[in-house]
C-alpha cells in the first residue's frame, strides 16, 4: 500500500509499504526548494550544508555530482528537456539511503512528476514495491528519465530530414539557421547525457540490506548499456 502526505506546498511524501516485507520505503519529492524546504531536510535528516545549498532551486550545478557519505549518497544529474525549440538541461538532486529517496527539482521534468503520481496511486505496480529498496526505486526513476530522452532524439531526426529538404529546395539562408540550431541541440543532448556514465558506475556499487549487490548492478548496468546504445545511434 502507499500512504501519501502533502507536507507543504513544495514537499510531498509517499510511503511504500509492502506488508510482506519488514520496514517501509519513503519517497520525498521536493519542488523549487527554498530556505524552508532545505531547513526541513536539515532538521529531519541531518544532511551536510554544502549538499543542501547545492540543492537550492536557485543553484544550477555545472556538472553531475556523486558524493558518498557515511549514511547517505548525494547525487546531482541533468536531463534534457525541450523548451522554445532548444534542448536545455533540467536538474534533479537526489539524497538516497536505506529506507528513503529524496528528489529535489524545479517541477520542469514531466517524467519525474508522472512516476511520482504512479507511485502515489498504484505503488504495488512498481518494482520497488517488491523489495522496498531505495536503490531499486532510484533505478526505476532513472530508467524512465532516460527513456523519456528518446523522443528528443526523434525530434532531432525529424529536424535533420527537414534541413535536408531545405537544402535540396535551395533555401540556403533558412537552412543555415536550422542547421545551427540542430547542431546546438545535438551537442547539448550528448553533453548532458554522456556525463551520466561515471555516475551510473558509482550507483552500481551501492549496497542494500534487502537487494543483493548483483541485482543492483544488473539493473543499473542494463540501463547504462541501453541508453548508450540508443544515444550512439543518433
N, C-alpha and C positions, 0 to 999 in steps of 0.2 A: 504494500500500500504506500501511497505518497501523502505526506502532510505538507500543505502549503501555508506559508505565512508571509504576509507583507509587513516587514519590519518598519519600513519608512517608504516615502515616495520613491527612493532610489535603491532600496535594498529589498530583495525578495529571497525567500528561503524555501527550499524543498528538502524534506527528509524522506529518503528512500528506505523503506523498512520491509525487508523480506522476512516473514515470520519463521522461515526455515533456517535462518542464519542469525547467530547471536551478534547483537550490535546494530548500529544504524549508520547510514551514509547521508551526509549533509551537503547540499549544493547551495551556495550563497552566490547570487548574481547581483552585482553592484553596477548601477548605471551612473555615469557622469560623477565620479567620485570627487567630493569636495572635502572640506575640513571635518564636517560632521561624520561622513561615511568613513573616512580614514581613522578618525578618533575612535569610532565604534570598533573597527577591526583591531586597533592597537590594544584597547582595553579587553576585548574578547579573546584575542589570540596571541597578543604579545609580539607581533611582527616587528622586525627591525625598522627603524625610522627611515633609513635610506630606501628600503623596498616600498614602504608606504608612500613616500614622496614621489617615487618613480611611477606609482600607480595613479597619481592625481590626473584628473581629466585634462588639466592644463599642461601636462608634461607629455611630450612625444619622444620616445627613445629613438636614437639614430640607428640602432641595430638590435637584433634579438638578444635576449639575456637569459642565462640559465645559471642560477645560483643555488647551491645546496647548503642548507643549514642543518644544525643538529636535529631539529624536529619538523622541518618543512622544506619544500622546494619553492623557489620564486622564479617564474618564467615570464618573459615578455616575447610575444610573437606578433608579426604583422601579416595581415591578409588583404589581398587586393579587392577593392570594390570599384564599381563603375559610377562615376559622378561627372555630369556635364560633358560626356564624351571622352573623359580621361580615366585611366586606371590609376588609382591612388591607394596608398596603404592605410588600412584601419588597424588600430592596435587593440590587443587583448592582453591583460596582465592576469597571471594565474598564481594563486597560492594553493599548494597541494600537500596534504599529509594524510596519515592514516585516519580515515573516517570523515574527511571533508575535502571538497574542491570549492575554491572561491574564484570567481571570474569578475574582472573589472573592465568595463568598456564604455564607449560613448553612445551606445544604443544605435550604432550605424551599421551593425552586422546582422542582417536578417536571419542568416542561418543559425547563429547563436541563440537568438530570441525564439526561433521556431523549435529548436531542440529543447530549450528550457521549458517551453509550453507543452511539448510532448511528454516530458518527464513529469510535469505538473499534473497532466490529465490522465496519463496512461503509463506510469513508470514501470509497470511489470512487463511492458513490451520491449524495454531496452536491455541490453546485455548487462549493464551494471547492476540491474536488479538481481540477476542470478548470483552475483558474487558479493554485492555491497562493497565494491572496491573503487576507491577514488581513482586509481590508476586506470582501471577499465573505463570509468566514466569519462576521464580525460581523453583516452584513446578514441572513444565513440565520438566525442565532440570534435576532436582534431580531424578524424576521418571525414566527417560531414563538412567541416570547413574547407578541407582540401578538395573534396568532390565538388563543392559549390564554385570552385575556380574554373571548372571545365567550361561552363557557358561563356566565361570571359575569353577563353581560348577560341571558342567557336566564333565569338564576335570578331576576333582578330582575323580568323579565316575568311569571314564574310567581307571584312574590310579589304583584305588582300584581293579578293575577286573584284570588288568594286573599283579598286585602284587600277587593276589590270584593264578593266573595261574603259576607264577614263583615258588610259594611255593609248589604247588602240583607237579610241574615238578622237584622239589628238586634243584632249582637254588638258594641255600641259600645266597651265597655271593652277588649276583646281587640283590636279593630281599631285603636284608637288606638296601642297598643303596637307593633303590626305596622307601622303607617304610619310611626312614628318610626324604627324600625329600618330600614325600606325607604328612607326619606329619607336617613338617615345613610350607608347603603351606596351609594346613587346619588351622593351628594356626594363620598364618598371615592373612588369609582371614577373619576369625572370629574376630580377634583383630581389624582389620581395620574397619569392618562394624558395629560391635556391639557398637562401640564408638559413632555412629550417633544417638543413641536413645535419649539422652538428648538434642541434637541439634534440632531434629525434634520436641520435645516438645516446645522448645523455638519458633520455626517457627510457630507453631500452634497459638501462641499468637500475631503474627504480625497483625497490623492494616492497613487497606487500605481505602482510601477515595472513592474507586469505588466498591470494592468487600466486601461483608459482612464478618464479623468475622466468622460466622458459615460456610460459604462456604470455606474460607481459612482453617479452622480447619478440615473440611471434607476431603479436598484434601490431606493434609499432614498426617492425621490420616490413610487414606486409603493406602498411600504409605508406612507408617511405618508398618502397620499390614501385608501388602502383602509381604514385604521383610523379616520381622521377621519370617513369616510362612515358606517361602521358604528356608531361611538360616537354620532354625531349622530342616528342613527335610534332611539336608546333613551333 
